[in-house]
Amino acid sequence: MLDTIDSLSGDRLELTPYLDDFDGRVSSLRNTDIWKLERQQDFHQPESASWLAFREGRHDESLELIEKKRSSLRAEFDELARAGCALRRVRVVEKPFTTYLLWELHSLHLRAQCGEDIRIITPEPLAKWEHQAQVPEIVGLGDEVTYKILYDDQGVLQGGVRFTDHALTTRCRAEVTALHEMGEDLTRYFPREVEGAALRRD
């Protein structure tokens, strides 16, 4: 299913409707998981002061800005836990790290410390689906809905395509869950592969 979702028709949502739809559904979610597959190695987040600082080489400032989010992230994940929900992410990692990915792994490490279940995989498990192109970025809310996330050529978020077909969502969730189960927990991966890497590159 991960290799065919690009060819399927769903509800195309521009950025604001996509974010509103996603947030509205998350707020009513109960006793299930939110799951995400991240495949691309480069994005651009102009709304993130931490990312912009990291990109410009101001690494200490960037990491300080990430750390300032700890209390709000803990509150966010505590709220999800009270609703019986968990956020599970599969992050595909290729080496050498892109500048964006190196920054994101620091950001994700904080999220993992605050309650997100993040696993790291290499691209090899995706090879069976990637004969023509990379699998897209997708996120799902239990078995209710799957979104294919859309970006422009610079990697800036543009919106998403919403799929509510139960069979499609169940299949995508199963495939991402299998990838998650074979991945390495980020809290173990980070100190071995990532910590200090920005300084080593300078």
Contacts in CASP RR format, 6 or more apart in sequence:
PFRMAT RR
TARGET T0000
AUTHOR 0000-0000-0000
METHOD contacts of the structure
MODEL  1
MLDTIDSLSGDRLELTPYLDDFDGRVSSLRNTDIWKLERQQDFHQPESAS
WLAFREGRHDESLELIEKKRSSLRAEFDELARAGCALRRVRVVEKPFTTY
LLWELHSLHLRAQCGEDIRIITPEPLAKWEHQAQVPEIVGLGDEVTYKIL
YDDQGVLQGGVRFTDHALTTRCRAEVTALHEMGEDLTRYFPREVEGAALR
RD
1 168 0 8 1.000
1 171 0 8 1.000
1 172 0 8 1.000
1 175 0 8 1.000
2 37 0 8 1.000
2 126 0 8 1.000
2 129 0 8 1.000
2 135 0 8 1.000
2 136 0 8 1.000
2 138 0 8 1.000
2 172 0 8 1.000
2 175 0 8 1.000
2 176 0 8 1.000
3 128 0 8 1.000
3 129 0 8 1.000
3 130 0 8 1.000
3 131 0 8 1.000
3 132 0 8 1.000
3 135 0 8 1.000
5 135 0 8 1.000
5 136 0 8 1.000
5 138 0 8 1.000
5 146 0 8 1.000
5 148 0 8 1.000
5 163 0 8 1.000
5 168 0 8 1.000
5 172 0 8 1.000
6 133 0 8 1.000
6 136 0 8 1.000
6 148 0 8 1.000
8 163 0 8 1.000
8 168 0 8 1.000
10 161 0 8 1.000
10 162 0 8 1.000
10 163 0 8 1.000
11 161 0 8 1.000
11 162 0 8 1.000
11 163 0 8 1.000
11 164 0 8 1.000
12 160 0 8 1.000
12 161 0 8 1.000
13 21 0 8 1.000
13 159 0 8 1.000
13 160 0 8 1.000
13 161 0 8 1.000
13 162 0 8 1.000
14 158 0 8 1.000
14 159 0 8 1.000
15 157 0 8 1.000
15 158 0 8 1.000
15 159 0 8 1.000
17 159 0 8 1.000
18 147 0 8 1.000
18 159 0 8 1.000
18 160 0 8 1.000
18 162 0 8 1.000
19 159 0 8 1.000
21 162 0 8 1.000
22 139 0 8 1.000
22 141 0 8 1.000
22 147 0 8 1.000
25 141 0 8 1.000
25 144 0 8 1.000
25 145 0 8 1.000
26 34 0 8 1.000
26 141 0 8 1.000
29 83 0 8 1.000
29 85 0 8 1.000
29 141 0 8 1.000
29 142 0 8 1.000
29 144 0 8 1.000
30 83 0 8 1.000
30 84 0 8 1.000
30 85 0 8 1.000
31 83 0 8 1.000
31 84 0 8 1.000
31 85 0 8 1.000
32 84 0 8 1.000
32 85 0 8 1.000
32 141 0 8 1.000
32 142 0 8 1.000
32 143 0 8 1.000
32 144 0 8 1.000
33 85 0 8 1.000
33 86 0 8 1.000
33 87 0 8 1.000
33 88 0 8 1.000
33 142 0 8 1.000
34 80 0 8 1.000
34 85 0 8 1.000
34 86 0 8 1.000
34 87 0 8 1.000
34 88 0 8 1.000
34 139 0 8 1.000
34 140 0 8 1.000
34 141 0 8 1.000
34 142 0 8 1.000
35 87 0 8 1.000
35 88 0 8 1.000
35 89 0 8 1.000
35 90 0 8 1.000
35 139 0 8 1.000
35 140 0 8 1.000
35 142 0 8 1.000
35 173 0 8 1.000
35 176 0 8 1.000
35 177 0 8 1.000
35 180 0 8 1.000
36 87 0 8 1.000
36 88 0 8 1.000
36 89 0 8 1.000
36 90 0 8 1.000
36 137 0 8 1.000
36 138 0 8 1.000
36 139 0 8 1.000
36 140 0 8 1.000
36 176 0 8 1.000
37 89 0 8 1.000
37 90 0 8 1.000
37 92 0 8 1.000
37 135 0 8 1.000
37 137 0 8 1.000
37 138 0 8 1.000
37 139 0 8 1.000
37 176 0 8 1.000
37 179 0 8 1.000
38 89 0 8 1.000
38 90 0 8 1.000
38 91 0 8 1.000
38 92 0 8 1.000
38 137 0 8 1.000
39 92 0 8 1.000
39 126 0 8 1.000
39 134 0 8 1.000
39 135 0 8 1.000
39 136 0 8 1.000
39 137 0 8 1.000
40 134 0 8 1.000
40 137 0 8 1.000
40 151 0 8 1.000
40 155 0 8 1.000
41 92 0 8 1.000
41 93 0 8 1.000
41 94 0 8 1.000
41 98 0 8 1.000
41 100 0 8 1.000
41 101 0 8 1.000
42 98 0 8 1.000
42 100 0 8 1.000
42 101 0 8 1.000
42 155 0 8 1.000
43 100 0 8 1.000
43 104 0 8 1.000
43 151 0 8 1.000
43 155 0 8 1.000
43 156 0 8 1.000
43 157 0 8 1.000
44 51 0 8 1.000
44 100 0 8 1.000
44 154 0 8 1.000
44 155 0 8 1.000
44 156 0 8 1.000
45 51 0 8 1.000
45 156 0 8 1.000
45 157 0 8 1.000
46 52 0 8 1.000
46 156 0 8 1.000
49 65 0 8 1.000
50 62 0 8 1.000
50 63 0 8 1.000
50 65 0 8 1.000
50 66 0 8 1.000
50 103 0 8 1.000
50 107 0 8 1.000
51 62 0 8 1.000
51 100 0 8 1.000
51 103 0 8 1.000
53 59 0 8 1.000
53 61 0 8 1.000
53 62 0 8 1.000
53 65 0 8 1.000
54 62 0 8 1.000
54 63 0 8 1.000
54 99 0 8 1.000
54 102 0 8 1.000
54 103 0 8 1.000
54 106 0 8 1.000
54 198 0 8 1.000
55 99 0 8 1.000
55 100 0 8 1.000
55 103 0 8 1.000
57 202 0 8 1.000
59 198 0 8 1.000
59 199 0 8 1.000
59 202 0 8 1.000
62 103 0 8 1.000
62 106 0 8 1.000
63 106 0 8 1.000
66 106 0 8 1.000
66 107 0 8 1.000
66 110 0 8 1.000
67 110 0 8 1.000
69 110 0 8 1.000
70 110 0 8 1.000
70 113 0 8 1.000
70 114 0 8 1.000
73 110 0 8 1.000
73 111 0 8 1.000
73 114 0 8 1.000
73 115 0 8 1.000
74 114 0 8 1.000
74 115 0 8 1.000
76 114 0 8 1.000
77 87 0 8 1.000
77 114 0 8 1.000
77 115 0 8 1.000
77 116 0 8 1.000
80 86 0 8 1.000
80 87 0 8 1.000
86 117 0 8 1.000
87 115 0 8 1.000
87 116 0 8 1.000
87 117 0 8 1.000
88 116 0 8 1.000
88 117 0 8 1.000
88 118 0 8 1.000
88 119 0 8 1.000
88 177 0 8 1.000
88 180 0 8 1.000
89 108 0 8 1.000
89 116 0 8 1.000
89 117 0 8 1.000
89 118 0 8 1.000
89 119 0 8 1.000
89 180 0 8 1.000
90 119 0 8 1.000
90 121 0 8 1.000
90 176 0 8 1.000
90 179 0 8 1.000
90 180 0 8 1.000
90 183 0 8 1.000
91 104 0 8 1.000
91 105 0 8 1.000
91 108 0 8 1.000
91 118 0 8 1.000
91 119 0 8 1.000
91 120 0 8 1.000
91 121 0 8 1.000
91 186 0 8 1.000
92 121 0 8 1.000
92 122 0 8 1.000
92 123 0 8 1.000
92 126 0 8 1.000
93 101 0 8 1.000
93 105 0 8 1.000
93 120 0 8 1.000
93 121 0 8 1.000
93 122 0 8 1.000
94 101 0 8 1.000
94 122 0 8 1.000
94 123 0 8 1.000
97 105 0 8 1.000
97 194 0 8 1.000
97 197 0 8 1.000
102 194 0 8 1.000
102 197 0 8 1.000
102 198 0 8 1.000
102 201 0 8 1.000
105 186 0 8 1.000
105 190 0 8 1.000
105 194 0 8 1.000
106 194 0 8 1.000
106 198 0 8 1.000
108 116 0 8 1.000
108 118 0 8 1.000
108 186 0 8 1.000
109 186 0 8 1.000
109 187 0 8 1.000
109 190 0 8 1.000
109 194 0 8 1.000
111 118 0 8 1.000
112 118 0 8 1.000
112 185 0 8 1.000
112 186 0 8 1.000
112 187 0 8 1.000
112 190 0 8 1.000
113 187 0 8 1.000
117 180 0 8 1.000
118 185 0 8 1.000
118 186 0 8 1.000
119 179 0 8 1.000
119 180 0 8 1.000
119 181 0 8 1.000
119 182 0 8 1.000
119 183 0 8 1.000
119 184 0 8 1.000
119 185 0 8 1.000
119 186 0 8 1.000
120 183 0 8 1.000
120 184 0 8 1.000
120 185 0 8 1.000
120 186 0 8 1.000
120 189 0 8 1.000
121 179 0 8 1.000
121 182 0 8 1.000
121 183 0 8 1.000
121 184 0 8 1.000
123 130 0 8 1.000
125 179 0 8 1.000
125 182 0 8 1.000
126 134 0 8 1.000
126 135 0 8 1.000
126 179 0 8 1.000
129 135 0 8 1.000
136 148 0 8 1.000
136 149 0 8 1.000
137 148 0 8 1.000
137 149 0 8 1.000
137 151 0 8 1.000
138 146 0 8 1.000
138 147 0 8 1.000
138 148 0 8 1.000
138 149 0 8 1.000
138 172 0 8 1.000
138 176 0 8 1.000
139 146 0 8 1.000
139 147 0 8 1.000
139 149 0 8 1.000
140 146 0 8 1.000
140 147 0 8 1.000
140 169 0 8 1.000
140 172 0 8 1.000
140 173 0 8 1.000
142 169 0 8 1.000
142 173 0 8 1.000
143 166 0 8 1.000
143 169 0 8 1.000
143 170 0 8 1.000
143 173 0 8 1.000
144 164 0 8 1.000
144 169 0 8 1.000
145 162 0 8 1.000
145 163 0 8 1.000
145 164 0 8 1.000
145 169 0 8 1.000
146 162 0 8 1.000
146 163 0 8 1.000
146 168 0 8 1.000
146 169 0 8 1.000
146 172 0 8 1.000
146 173 0 8 1.000
147 160 0 8 1.000
147 161 0 8 1.000
147 162 0 8 1.000
147 163 0 8 1.000
148 160 0 8 1.000
148 161 0 8 1.000
148 163 0 8 1.000
149 157 0 8 1.000
149 159 0 8 1.000
149 160 0 8 1.000
150 157 0 8 1.000
150 158 0 8 1.000
150 159 0 8 1.000
150 160 0 8 1.000
150 161 0 8 1.000
151 157 0 8 1.000
151 158 0 8 1.000
152 158 0 8 1.000
163 169 0 8 1.000
END
